[in-house]
Amino acid sequence: MIEQRDIIVWAASALLAIGIGWSRYAKRKSRDDLVRTLAAMDAERRKKMLSRLSPKVAMEARQDLLERYGILT
């Protein structure tokens, strides 16, 4: 027999899973937009932008640029 408490727990779990999935999707989408923008820049401006980012984000962006576009920075 399903009780009201079970329904509440399932609903809370579903909302939590949706929130986590949405945040990961938004993070990936913003990173993809950043990489596309960096690929469109000239080399000097791209280096300047990458130096302003945090080291972790800059490294991920450099890896994506190399994998997707073959651009070395």
N, CA, C and O atoms as a Tripos MOL2 file, in Angstrom:
@<TRIPOS>MOLECULE
protein
  292   291    73     0     0
PROTEIN
NO_CHARGES

@<TRIPOS>ATOM
      1 N           0.8390   -1.1730    0.0000 N.3       1 MET1
      2 CA          0.0000    0.0000    0.0000 C.3       1 MET1
      3 C           0.8940    1.2500    0.0000 C.2       1 MET1
      4 O           1.8480    1.3370    0.7730 O.2       1 MET1
      5 N           0.5840    2.1890   -0.8510 N.am      2 ILE2
      6 CA          1.3580    3.4260   -0.9600 C.3       2 ILE2
      7 C           0.7810    4.4600    0.0010 C.2       2 ILE2
      8 O          -0.4180    4.7350    0.0020 O.2       2 ILE2
      9 N           1.6490    5.0120    0.8010 N.am      3 GLU3
     10 CA          1.2160    6.0260    1.7580 C.3       3 GLU3
     11 C           1.5900    7.4080    1.2520 C.2       3 GLU3
     12 O           2.3530    7.5490    0.2960 O.2       3 GLU3
     13 N           1.0550    8.4030    1.8930 N.am      4 GLN4
     14 CA          1.3220    9.7930    1.5100 C.3       4 GLN4
     15 C           2.8070   10.1140    1.6750 C.2       4 GLN4
     16 O           3.3760   10.8580    0.8760 O.2       4 GLN4
     17 N           3.4190    9.5660    2.6890 N.am      5 ARG5
     18 CA          4.8460    9.7960    2.9300 C.3       5 ARG5
     19 C           5.6820    9.2800    1.7580 C.2       5 ARG5
     20 O           6.6480    9.9320    1.3610 O.2       5 ARG5
     21 N           5.3280    8.1220    1.1990 N.am      6 ASP6
     22 CA          6.0460    7.5600    0.0550 C.3       6 ASP6
     23 C           5.9470    8.4870   -1.1560 C.2       6 ASP6
     24 O           6.9340    8.7010   -1.8600 O.2       6 ASP6
     25 N           4.7900    9.0190   -1.3880 N.am      7 ILE7
     26 CA          4.5860    9.9370   -2.5160 C.3       7 ILE7
     27 C           5.4200   11.1980   -2.3350 C.2       7 ILE7
     28 O           6.0100   11.6910   -3.2960 O.2       7 ILE7
     29 N           5.4760   11.7210   -1.1280 N.am      8 ILE8
     30 CA          6.2570   12.9250   -0.8480 C.3       8 ILE8
     31 C           7.7460   12.6570   -1.0610 C.2       8 ILE8
     32 O           8.4470   13.4900   -1.6350 O.2       8 ILE8
     33 N           8.2280   11.5160   -0.6090 N.am      9 VAL9
     34 CA          9.6390   11.1670   -0.7830 C.3       9 VAL9
     35 C           9.9690   11.0270   -2.2710 C.2       9 VAL9
     36 O          10.9990   11.5260   -2.7220 O.2       9 VAL9
     37 N           9.1160   10.3620   -3.0240 N.am     10 TRP10
     38 CA          9.3410   10.2030   -4.4660 C.3      10 TRP10
     39 C           9.3180   11.5460   -5.1830 C.2      10 TRP10
     40 O          10.1310   11.7890   -6.0750 O.2      10 TRP10
     41 N           8.4020   12.4080   -4.8040 N.am     11 ALA11
     42 CA          8.3140   13.7310   -5.4320 C.3      11 ALA11
     43 C           9.5600   14.5600   -5.1200 C.2      11 ALA11
     44 O          10.1050   15.2230   -6.0030 O.2      11 ALA11
     45 N          10.0040   14.5210   -3.8810 N.am     12 ALA12
     46 CA         11.2130   15.2660   -3.5100 C.3      12 ALA12
     47 C          12.4260   14.7270   -4.2540 C.2      12 ALA12
     48 O          13.2690   15.5000   -4.7100 O.2      12 ALA12
     49 N          12.5200   13.4120   -4.3790 N.am     13 SER13
     50 CA         13.6360   12.7970   -5.1050 C.3      13 SER13
     51 C          13.6130   13.1980   -6.5800 C.2      13 SER13
     52 O          14.6560   13.4840   -7.1670 O.2      13 SER13
     53 N          12.4350   13.2160   -7.1640 N.am     14 ALA14
     54 CA         12.3040   13.6010   -8.5690 C.3      14 ALA14
     55 C          12.7110   15.0620   -8.7750 C.2      14 ALA14
     56 O          13.4160   15.3810   -9.7320 O.2      14 ALA14
     57 N          12.2750   15.9330   -7.8930 N.am     15 LEU15
     58 CA         12.6500   17.3530   -8.0080 C.3      15 LEU15
     59 C          14.1540   17.5470   -7.8440 C.2      15 LEU15
     60 O          14.7550   18.3600   -8.5460 O.2      15 LEU15
     61 N          14.7540   16.8190   -6.9370 N.am     16 LEU16
     62 CA         16.1980   16.8990   -6.7280 C.3      16 LEU16
     63 C          16.9460   16.4060   -7.9730 C.2      16 LEU16
     64 O          17.9210   17.0260   -8.3960 O.2      16 LEU16
     65 N          16.4990   15.3130   -8.5470 N.am     17 ALA17
     66 CA         17.1450   14.7750   -9.7530 C.3      17 ALA17
     67 C          17.0020   15.7460  -10.9260 C.2      17 ALA17
     68 O          17.9500   15.9310  -11.6890 O.2      17 ALA17
     69 N          15.8570   16.3540  -11.0760 N.am     18 ILE18
     70 CA         15.6480   17.3410  -12.1410 C.3      18 ILE18
     71 C          16.5700   18.5380  -11.9400 C.2      18 ILE18
     72 O          17.1590   19.0310  -12.9020 O.2      18 ILE18
     73 N          16.6980   19.0030  -10.7240 N.am     19 GLY19
     74 CA         17.5730   20.1430  -10.4330 C.3      19 GLY19
     75 C          19.0290   19.8480  -10.7270 C.2      19 GLY19
     76 O          19.7320   20.6910  -11.2860 O.2      19 GLY19
     77 N          19.4910   18.6670  -10.3580 N.am     20 ILE20
     78 CA         20.8870   18.2820  -10.6180 C.3      20 ILE20
     79 C          21.1200   18.1560  -12.1200 C.2      20 ILE20
     80 O          22.1320   18.6300  -12.6360 O.2      20 ILE20
     81 N          20.1990   17.5270  -12.8100 N.am     21 GLY21
     82 CA         20.3320   17.3800  -14.2590 C.3      21 GLY21
     83 C          20.3360   18.7180  -14.9740 C.2      21 GLY21
     84 O          21.1160   18.9320  -15.9020 O.2      21 GLY21
     85 N          19.4710   19.6070  -14.5460 N.am     22 TRP22
     86 CA         19.4020   20.9250  -15.1760 C.3      22 TRP22
     87 C          20.6730   21.7240  -14.9470 C.2      22 TRP22
     88 O          21.1390   22.4050  -15.8610 O.2      22 TRP22
     89 N          21.2440   21.6590  -13.7560 N.am     23 SER23
     90 CA         22.4700   22.4080  -13.4810 C.3      23 SER23
     91 C          23.6360   21.8670  -14.3030 C.2      23 SER23
     92 O          24.4630   22.6420  -14.7820 O.2      23 SER23
     93 N          23.7130   20.5460  -14.4720 N.am     24 ARG24
     94 CA         24.7760   19.9730  -15.3000 C.3      24 ARG24
     95 C          24.6020   20.3650  -16.7610 C.2      24 ARG24
     96 O          25.5790   20.6560  -17.4510 O.2      24 ARG24
     97 N          23.3670   20.3720  -17.2280 N.am     25 TYR25
     98 CA         23.0870   20.7860  -18.6040 C.3      25 TYR25
     99 C          23.4830   22.2450  -18.8200 C.2      25 TYR25
    100 O          24.1070   22.5790  -19.8280 O.2      25 TYR25
    101 N          23.1230   23.1060  -17.8810 N.am     26 ALA26
    102 CA         23.4470   24.5280  -18.0070 C.3      26 ALA26
    103 C          24.9570   24.7580  -17.9740 C.2      26 ALA26
    104 O          25.4700   25.5930  -18.7180 O.2      26 ALA26
    105 N          25.6670   24.0310  -17.1270 N.am     27 LYS27
    106 CA         27.1220   24.1600  -17.0510 C.3      27 LYS27
    107 C          27.7600   23.7400  -18.3660 C.2      27 LYS27
    108 O          28.6460   24.4300  -18.8700 O.2      27 LYS27
    109 N          27.3260   22.6270  -18.9220 N.am     28 ARG28
    110 CA         27.8830   22.1400  -20.1850 C.3      28 ARG28
    111 C          27.5750   23.1010  -21.3250 C.2      28 ARG28
    112 O          28.4310   23.3520  -22.1740 O.2      28 ARG28
    113 N          26.3680   23.6340  -21.3490 N.am     29 LYS29
    114 CA         25.9710   24.5620  -22.4050 C.3      29 LYS29
    115 C          26.7920   25.8480  -22.3320 C.2      29 LYS29
    116 O          27.2280   26.3590  -23.3640 O.2      29 LYS29
    117 N          27.0070   26.3710  -21.1370 N.am     30 SER30
    118 CA         27.7970   27.5990  -21.0090 C.3      30 SER30
    119 C          29.2540   27.3520  -21.3860 C.2      30 SER30
    120 O          29.8930   28.2260  -21.9720 O.2      30 SER30
    121 N          29.7920   26.1740  -21.0580 N.am     31 ARG31
    122 CA         31.1600   25.8430  -21.4500 C.3      31 ARG31
    123 C          31.2730   25.7230  -22.9720 C.2      31 ARG31
    124 O          32.2590   26.1680  -23.5600 O.2      31 ARG31
    125 N          30.2700   25.1270  -23.6050 N.am     32 ASP32
    126 CA         30.2730   25.0200  -25.0660 C.3      32 ASP32
    127 C          30.2310   26.4070  -25.7230 C.2      32 ASP32
    128 O          30.9150   26.6560  -26.7150 O.2      32 ASP32
    129 N          29.4230   27.2950  -25.1570 N.am     33 ASP33
    130 CA         29.3600   28.6690  -25.6840 C.3      33 ASP33
    131 C          30.7020   29.3740  -25.5360 C.2      33 ASP33
    132 O          31.1290   30.0880  -26.4430 O.2      33 ASP33
    133 N          31.3700   29.1800  -24.4040 N.am     34 LEU34
    134 CA         32.6800   29.7870  -24.1780 C.3      34 LEU34
    135 C          33.6930   29.2730  -25.1960 C.2      34 LEU34
    136 O          34.4620   30.0560  -25.7540 O.2      34 LEU34
    137 N          33.6990   27.9690  -25.4380 N.am     35 VAL35
    138 CA         34.6620   27.3890  -26.3760 C.3      35 VAL35
    139 C          34.4000   27.9010  -27.7910 C.2      35 VAL35
    140 O          35.3410   28.2120  -28.5210 O.2      35 VAL35
    141 N          33.1350   27.9900  -28.1800 N.am     36 ARG36
    142 CA         32.8190   28.5330  -29.5100 C.3      36 ARG36
    143 C          33.2720   29.9780  -29.6450 C.2      36 ARG36
    144 O          33.7850   30.3740  -30.6920 O.2      36 ARG36
    145 N          33.0880   30.7580  -28.6050 N.am     37 THR37
    146 CA         33.5140   32.1530  -28.6270 C.3      37 THR37
    147 C          35.0350   32.2460  -28.7110 C.2      37 THR37
    148 O          35.5650   33.0610  -29.4660 O.2      37 THR37
    149 N          35.7320   31.4230  -27.9480 N.am     38 LEU38
    150 CA         37.1930   31.4260  -27.9780 C.3      38 LEU38
    151 C          37.7220   30.9880  -29.3460 C.2      38 LEU38
    152 O          38.7310   31.5100  -29.8180 O.2      38 LEU38
    153 N          37.0530   30.0450  -29.9680 N.am     39 ALA39
    154 CA         37.4930   29.5740  -31.2830 C.3      39 ALA39
    155 C          37.3580   30.6660  -32.3380 C.2      39 ALA39
    156 O          38.1200   30.6950  -33.3040 O.2      39 ALA39
    157 N          36.4000   31.5550  -32.1590 N.am     40 ALA40
    158 CA         36.1760   32.6190  -33.1380 C.3      40 ALA40
    159 C          37.1470   33.7950  -32.9560 C.2      40 ALA40
    160 O          37.2600   34.6410  -33.8430 O.2      40 ALA40
    161 N          37.8450   33.8540  -31.8220 N.am     41 MET41
    162 CA         38.7560   34.9680  -31.5490 C.3      41 MET41
    163 C          40.1040   34.7490  -32.2320 C.2      41 MET41
    164 O          40.4550   33.6370  -32.6260 O.2      41 MET41
    165 N          40.8420   35.8460  -32.3550 N.am     42 ASP42
    166 CA         42.2230   35.7030  -32.8360 C.3      42 ASP42
    167 C          43.0890   35.1720  -31.6850 C.2      42 ASP42
    168 O          42.6840   35.2190  -30.5240 O.2      42 ASP42
    169 N          44.2590   34.6780  -32.0120 N.am     43 ALA43
    170 CA         45.0970   33.9580  -31.0430 C.3      43 ALA43
    171 C          45.4950   34.8250  -29.8470 C.2      43 ALA43
    172 O          45.4480   34.3600  -28.7080 O.2      43 ALA43
    173 N          45.8810   36.0600  -30.0880 N.am     44 GLU44
    174 CA         46.3360   36.9310  -28.9900 C.3      44 GLU44
    175 C          45.2040   37.2290  -28.0140 C.2      44 GLU44
    176 O          45.3950   37.1960  -26.7980 O.2      44 GLU44
    177 N          44.0340   37.5170  -28.5520 N.am     45 ARG45
    178 CA         42.8900   37.8320  -27.7000 C.3      45 ARG45
    179 C          42.4440   36.5850  -26.9320 C.2      45 ARG45
    180 O          42.0460   36.6830  -25.7710 O.2      45 ARG45
    181 N          42.5070   35.4130  -27.5720 N.am     46 ARG46
    182 CA         42.1430   34.1470  -26.9190 C.3      46 ARG46
    183 C          43.0630   33.8670  -25.7380 C.2      46 ARG46
    184 O          42.5940   33.4630  -24.6740 O.2      46 ARG46
    185 N          44.3770   34.0790  -25.9090 N.am     47 LYS47
    186 CA         45.3200   33.8720  -24.8050 C.3      47 LYS47
    187 C          45.0150   34.8040  -23.6430 C.2      47 LYS47
    188 O          45.1000   34.4090  -22.4800 O.2      47 LYS47
    189 N          44.6650   36.0290  -23.9590 N.am     48 LYS48
    190 CA         44.3410   37.0060  -22.9190 C.3      48 LYS48
    191 C          43.0880   36.5770  -22.1440 C.2      48 LYS48
    192 O          43.0470   36.6650  -20.9160 O.2      48 LYS48
    193 N          42.0800   36.1160  -22.8700 N.am     49 MET49
    194 CA         40.8470   35.6700  -22.2130 C.3      49 MET49
    195 C          41.0980   34.4230  -21.3520 C.2      49 MET49
    196 O          40.5800   34.3210  -20.2390 O.2      49 MET49
    197 N          41.8810   33.4920  -21.8620 N.am     50 LEU50
    198 CA         42.1580   32.2730  -21.1010 C.3      50 LEU50
    199 C          42.9620   32.5640  -19.8410 C.2      50 LEU50
    200 O          42.7980   31.8850  -18.8270 O.2      50 LEU50
    201 N          43.8320   33.5700  -19.9000 N.am     51 SER51
    202 CA         44.6210   33.9040  -18.7170 C.3      51 SER51
    203 C          43.7620   34.5110  -17.6060 C.2      51 SER51
    204 O          44.1420   34.4690  -16.4360 O.2      51 SER51
    205 N          42.6250   35.0670  -17.9610 N.am     52 ARG52
    206 CA         41.7300   35.6660  -16.9670 C.3      52 ARG52
    207 C          40.8380   34.6420  -16.2710 C.2      52 ARG52
    208 O          40.3010   34.9170  -15.1980 O.2      52 ARG52
    209 N          40.6780   33.4690  -16.8700 N.am     53 LEU53
    210 CA         39.8230   32.4370  -16.2940 C.3      53 LEU53
    211 C          40.5510   31.6980  -15.1780 C.2      53 LEU53
    212 O          41.7720   31.7830  -15.0460 O.2      53 LEU53
    213 N          39.7820   30.9770  -14.3850 N.am     54 SER54
    214 CA         40.4020   30.1480  -13.3500 C.3      54 SER54
    215 C          41.1910   29.0340  -14.0360 C.2      54 SER54
    216 O          40.8410   28.6300  -15.1450 O.2      54 SER54
    217 N          42.2480   28.5330  -13.4000 N.am     55 PRO55
    218 CA         43.0990   27.5220  -14.0490 C.3      55 PRO55
    219 C          42.3420   26.2720  -14.5000 C.2      55 PRO55
    220 O          42.6210   25.7290  -15.5690 O.2      55 PRO55
    221 N          41.4020   25.8220  -13.7010 N.am     56 LYS56
    222 CA         40.6460   24.6070  -14.0440 C.3      56 LYS56
    223 C          39.7890   24.8390  -15.2880 C.2      56 LYS56
    224 O          39.7850   24.0170  -16.2050 O.2      56 LYS56
    225 N          39.0750   25.9410  -15.3200 N.am     57 VAL57
    226 CA         38.2120   26.2540  -16.4630 C.3      57 VAL57
    227 C          39.0510   26.5050  -17.7070 C.2      57 VAL57
    228 O          38.6830   26.0850  -18.8040 O.2      57 VAL57
    229 N          40.1700   27.1860  -17.5390 N.am     58 ALA58
    230 CA         41.0480   27.4680  -18.6800 C.3      58 ALA58
    231 C          41.5920   26.1790  -19.2740 C.2      58 ALA58
    232 O          41.6610   26.0460  -20.4950 O.2      58 ALA58
    233 N          41.9780   25.2290  -18.4340 N.am     59 MET59
    234 CA         42.5010   23.9640  -18.9280 C.3      59 MET59
    235 C          41.4320   23.1810  -19.6790 C.2      59 MET59
    236 O          41.7030   22.6040  -20.7320 O.2      59 MET59
    237 N          40.2160   23.1610  -19.1360 N.am     60 GLU60
    238 CA         39.1140   22.4780  -19.8210 C.3      60 GLU60
    239 C          38.8160   23.1350  -21.1650 C.2      60 GLU60
    240 O          38.5570   22.4440  -22.1510 O.2      60 GLU60
    241 N          38.8510   24.4620  -21.2090 N.am     61 ALA61
    242 CA         38.5970   25.1780  -22.4530 C.3      61 ALA61
    243 C          39.6930   24.8910  -23.4740 C.2      61 ALA61
    244 O          39.4060   24.7050  -24.6570 O.2      61 ALA61
    245 N          40.9420   24.8540  -23.0270 N.am     62 ARG62
    246 CA         42.0490   24.5340  -23.9370 C.3      62 ARG62
    247 C          41.9100   23.1260  -24.5010 C.2      62 ARG62
    248 O          42.1480   22.9010  -25.6870 O.2      62 ARG62
    249 N          41.5280   22.1840  -23.6540 N.am     63 GLN63
    250 CA         41.3470   20.8090  -24.1160 C.3      63 GLN63
    251 C          40.2150   20.7230  -25.1410 C.2      63 GLN63
    252 O          40.3420   20.0360  -26.1550 O.2      63 GLN63
    253 N          39.1160   21.4160  -24.8770 N.am     64 ASP64
    254 CA         37.9970   21.4170  -25.8260 C.3      64 ASP64
    255 C          38.3850   22.0760  -27.1390 C.2      64 ASP64
    256 O          38.0010   21.6010  -28.2090 O.2      64 ASP64
    257 N          39.1430   23.1640  -27.0700 N.am     65 LEU65
    258 CA         39.5920   23.8240  -28.3020 C.3      65 LEU65
    259 C          40.4660   22.8850  -29.1340 C.2      65 LEU65
    260 O          40.3510   22.8400  -30.3590 O.2      65 LEU65
    261 N          41.3260   22.1500  -28.4680 N.am     66 LEU66
    262 CA         42.2080   21.2370  -29.1840 C.3      66 LEU66
    263 C          41.4260   20.0600  -29.7850 C.2      66 LEU66
    264 O          41.6500   19.6800  -30.9340 O.2      66 LEU66
    265 N          40.5150   19.4930  -29.0030 N.am     67 GLU67
    266 CA         39.7470   18.3330  -29.4660 C.3      67 GLU67
    267 C          38.7750   18.6940  -30.5840 C.2      67 GLU67
    268 O          38.6910   17.9820  -31.5840 O.2      67 GLU67
    269 N          38.0540   19.7740  -30.4250 N.am     68 ARG68
    270 CA         37.0050   20.1240  -31.3900 C.3      68 ARG68
    271 C          37.5140   20.8440  -32.6190 C.2      68 ARG68
    272 O          37.1030   20.5430  -33.7390 O.2      68 ARG68
    273 N          38.4140   21.8000  -32.4080 N.am     69 TYR69
    274 CA         38.8150   22.6820  -33.4960 C.3      69 TYR69
    275 C          40.2810   22.5260  -33.9040 C.2      69 TYR69
    276 O          40.7020   23.1020  -34.9070 O.2      69 TYR69
    277 N          41.0500   21.7720  -33.1570 N.am     70 GLY70
    278 CA         42.4590   21.5990  -33.4570 C.3      70 GLY70
    279 C          43.2710   22.8650  -33.2370 C.2      70 GLY70
    280 O          44.3020   23.0670  -33.8780 O.2      70 GLY70
    281 N          42.8080   23.7150  -32.3340 N.am     71 ILE71
    282 CA         43.4750   24.9800  -32.0450 C.3      71 ILE71
    283 C          44.3820   24.8040  -30.8380 C.2      71 ILE71
    284 O          43.9210   24.4160  -29.7650 O.2      71 ILE71
    285 N          45.6640   25.0870  -31.0060 N.am     72 LEU72
    286 CA         46.6100   25.0720  -29.9000 C.3      72 LEU72
    287 C          46.7200   26.4780  -29.3380 C.2      72 LEU72
    288 O          46.8160   27.4450  -30.0940 O.2      72 LEU72
    289 N          46.7070   26.5990  -28.0070 N.am     73 THR73
    290 CA         46.8420   27.9290  -27.3970 C.3      73 THR73
    291 C          48.0890   28.0030  -26.5890 C.2      73 THR73
    292 O          48.3810   29.0420  -25.9960 O.2      73 THR73
@<TRIPOS>BOND
     1     1     2 1
     2     2     3 1
     3     3     4 2
     4     3     5 am
     5     5     6 1
     6     6     7 1
     7     7     8 2
     8     7     9 am
     9     9    10 1
    10    10    11 1
    11    11    12 2
    12    11    13 am
    13    13    14 1
    14    14    15 1
    15    15    16 2
    16    15    17 am
    17    17    18 1
    18    18    19 1
    19    19    20 2
    20    19    21 am
    21    21    22 1
    22    22    23 1
    23    23    24 2
    24    23    25 am
    25    25    26 1
    26    26    27 1
    27    27    28 2
    28    27    29 am
    29    29    30 1
    30    30    31 1
    31    31    32 2
    32    31    33 am
    33    33    34 1
    34    34    35 1
    35    35    36 2
    36    35    37 am
    37    37    38 1
    38    38    39 1
    39    39    40 2
    40    39    41 am
    41    41    42 1
    42    42    43 1
    43    43    44 2
    44    43    45 am
    45    45    46 1
    46    46    47 1
    47    47    48 2
    48    47    49 am
    49    49    50 1
    50    50    51 1
    51    51    52 2
    52    51    53 am
    53    53    54 1
    54    54    55 1
    55    55    56 2
    56    55    57 am
    57    57    58 1
    58    58    59 1
    59    59    60 2
    60    59    61 am
    61    61    62 1
    62    62    63 1
    63    63    64 2
    64    63    65 am
    65    65    66 1
    66    66    67 1
    67    67    68 2
    68    67    69 am
    69    69    70 1
    70    70    71 1
    71    71    72 2
    72    71    73 am
    73    73    74 1
    74    74    75 1
    75    75    76 2
    76    75    77 am
    77    77    78 1
    78    78    79 1
    79    79    80 2
    80    79    81 am
    81    81    82 1
    82    82    83 1
    83    83    84 2
    84    83    85 am
    85    85    86 1
    86    86    87 1
    87    87    88 2
    88    87    89 am
    89    89    90 1
    90    90    91 1
    91    91    92 2
    92    91    93 am
    93    93    94 1
    94    94    95 1
    95    95    96 2
    96    95    97 am
    97    97    98 1
    98    98    99 1
    99    99   100 2
   100    99   101 am
   101   101   102 1
   102   102   103 1
   103   103   104 2
   104   103   105 am
   105   105   106 1
   106   106   107 1
   107   107   108 2
   108   107   109 am
   109   109   110 1
   110   110   111 1
   111   111   112 2
   112   111   113 am
   113   113   114 1
   114   114   115 1
   115   115   116 2
   116   115   117 am
   117   117   118 1
   118   118   119 1
   119   119   120 2
   120   119   121 am
   121   121   122 1
   122   122   123 1
   123   123   124 2
   124   123   125 am
   125   125   126 1
   126   126   127 1
   127   127   128 2
   128   127   129 am
   129   129   130 1
   130   130   131 1
   131   131   132 2
   132   131   133 am
   133   133   134 1
   134   134   135 1
   135   135   136 2
   136   135   137 am
   137   137   138 1
   138   138   139 1
   139   139   140 2
   140   139   141 am
   141   141   142 1
   142   142   143 1
   143   143   144 2
   144   143   145 am
   145   145   146 1
   146   146   147 1
   147   147   148 2
   148   147   149 am
   149   149   150 1
   150   150   151 1
   151   151   152 2
   152   151   153 am
   153   153   154 1
   154   154   155 1
   155   155   156 2
   156   155   157 am
   157   157   158 1
   158   158   159 1
   159   159   160 2
   160   159   161 am
   161   161   162 1
   162   162   163 1
   163   163   164 2
   164   163   165 am
   165   165   166 1
   166   166   167 1
   167   167   168 2
   168   167   169 am
   169   169   170 1
   170   170   171 1
   171   171   172 2
   172   171   173 am
   173   173   174 1
   174   174   175 1
   175   175   176 2
   176   175   177 am
   177   177   178 1
   178   178   179 1
   179   179   180 2
   180   179   181 am
   181   181   182 1
   182   182   183 1
   183   183   184 2
   184   183   185 am
   185   185   186 1
   186   186   187 1
   187   187   188 2
   188   187   189 am
   189   189   190 1
   190   190   191 1
   191   191   192 2
   192   191   193 am
   193   193   194 1
   194   194   195 1
   195   195   196 2
   196   195   197 am
   197   197   198 1
   198   198   199 1
   199   199   200 2
   200   199   201 am
   201   201   202 1
   202   202   203 1
   203   203   204 2
   204   203   205 am
   205   205   206 1
   206   206   207 1
   207   207   208 2
   208   207   209 am
   209   209   210 1
   210   210   211 1
   211   211   212 2
   212   211   213 am
   213   213   214 1
   214   214   215 1
   215   215   216 2
   216   215   217 am
   217   217   218 1
   218   218   219 1
   219   219   220 2
   220   219   221 am
   221   221   222 1
   222   222   223 1
   223   223   224 2
   224   223   225 am
   225   225   226 1
   226   226   227 1
   227   227   228 2
   228   227   229 am
   229   229   230 1
   230   230   231 1
   231   231   232 2
   232   231   233 am
   233   233   234 1
   234   234   235 1
   235   235   236 2
   236   235   237 am
   237   237   238 1
   238   238   239 1
   239   239   240 2
   240   239   241 am
   241   241   242 1
   242   242   243 1
   243   243   244 2
   244   243   245 am
   245   245   246 1
   246   246   247 1
   247   247   248 2
   248   247   249 am
   249   249   250 1
   250   250   251 1
   251   251   252 2
   252   251   253 am
   253   253   254 1
   254   254   255 1
   255   255   256 2
   256   255   257 am
   257   257   258 1
   258   258   259 1
   259   259   260 2
   260   259   261 am
   261   261   262 1
   262   262   263 1
   263   263   264 2
   264   263   265 am
   265   265   266 1
   266   266   267 1
   267   267   268 2
   268   267   269 am
   269   269   270 1
   270   270   271 1
   271   271   272 2
   272   271   273 am
   273   273   274 1
   274   274   275 1
   275   275   276 2
   276   275   277 am
   277   277   278 1
   278   278   279 1
   279   279   280 2
   280   279   281 am
   281   281   282 1
   282   282   283 1
   283   283   284 2
   284   283   285 am
   285   285   286 1
   286   286   287 1
   287   287   288 2
   288   287   289 am
   289   289   290 1
   290   290   291 1
   291   291   292 2
@<TRIPOS>SUBSTRUCTURE
     1 MET1         2 RESIDUE 1 A MET
     2 ILE2         6 RESIDUE 1 A ILE
     3 GLU3        10 RESIDUE 1 A GLU
     4 GLN4        14 RESIDUE 1 A GLN
     5 ARG5        18 RESIDUE 1 A ARG
     6 ASP6        22 RESIDUE 1 A ASP
     7 ILE7        26 RESIDUE 1 A ILE
     8 ILE8        30 RESIDUE 1 A ILE
     9 VAL9        34 RESIDUE 1 A VAL
    10 TRP10       38 RESIDUE 1 A TRP
    11 ALA11       42 RESIDUE 1 A ALA
    12 ALA12       46 RESIDUE 1 A ALA
    13 SER13       50 RESIDUE 1 A SER
    14 ALA14       54 RESIDUE 1 A ALA
    15 LEU15       58 RESIDUE 1 A LEU
    16 LEU16       62 RESIDUE 1 A LEU
    17 ALA17       66 RESIDUE 1 A ALA
    18 ILE18       70 RESIDUE 1 A ILE
    19 GLY19       74 RESIDUE 1 A GLY
    20 ILE20       78 RESIDUE 1 A ILE
    21 GLY21       82 RESIDUE 1 A GLY
    22 TRP22       86 RESIDUE 1 A TRP
    23 SER23       90 RESIDUE 1 A SER
    24 ARG24       94 RESIDUE 1 A ARG
    25 TYR25       98 RESIDUE 1 A TYR
    26 ALA26      102 RESIDUE 1 A ALA
    27 LYS27      106 RESIDUE 1 A LYS
    28 ARG28      110 RESIDUE 1 A ARG
    29 LYS29      114 RESIDUE 1 A LYS
    30 SER30      118 RESIDUE 1 A SER
    31 ARG31      122 RESIDUE 1 A ARG
    32 ASP32      126 RESIDUE 1 A ASP
    33 ASP33      130 RESIDUE 1 A ASP
    34 LEU34      134 RESIDUE 1 A LEU
    35 VAL35      138 RESIDUE 1 A VAL
    36 ARG36      142 RESIDUE 1 A ARG
    37 THR37      146 RESIDUE 1 A THR
    38 LEU38      150 RESIDUE 1 A LEU
    39 ALA39      154 RESIDUE 1 A ALA
    40 ALA40      158 RESIDUE 1 A ALA
    41 MET41      162 RESIDUE 1 A MET
    42 ASP42      166 RESIDUE 1 A ASP
    43 ALA43      170 RESIDUE 1 A ALA
    44 GLU44      174 RESIDUE 1 A GLU
    45 ARG45      178 RESIDUE 1 A ARG
    46 ARG46      182 RESIDUE 1 A ARG
    47 LYS47      186 RESIDUE 1 A LYS
    48 LYS48      190 RESIDUE 1 A LYS
    49 MET49      194 RESIDUE 1 A MET
    50 LEU50      198 RESIDUE 1 A LEU
    51 SER51      202 RESIDUE 1 A SER
    52 ARG52      206 RESIDUE 1 A ARG
    53 LEU53      210 RESIDUE 1 A LEU
    54 SER54      214 RESIDUE 1 A SER
    55 PRO55      218 RESIDUE 1 A PRO
    56 LYS56      222 RESIDUE 1 A LYS
    57 VAL57      226 RESIDUE 1 A VAL
    58 ALA58      230 RESIDUE 1 A ALA
    59 MET59      234 RESIDUE 1 A MET
    60 GLU60      238 RESIDUE 1 A GLU
    61 ALA61      242 RESIDUE 1 A ALA
    62 ARG62      246 RESIDUE 1 A ARG
    63 GLN63      250 RESIDUE 1 A GLN
    64 ASP64      254 RESIDUE 1 A ASP
    65 LEU65      258 RESIDUE 1 A LEU
    66 LEU66      262 RESIDUE 1 A LEU
    67 GLU67      266 RESIDUE 1 A GLU
    68 ARG68      270 RESIDUE 1 A ARG
    69 TYR69      274 RESIDUE 1 A TYR
    70 GLY70      278 RESIDUE 1 A GLY
    71 ILE71      282 RESIDUE 1 A ILE
    72 LEU72      286 RESIDUE 1 A LEU
    73 THR73      290 RESIDUE 1 A THR
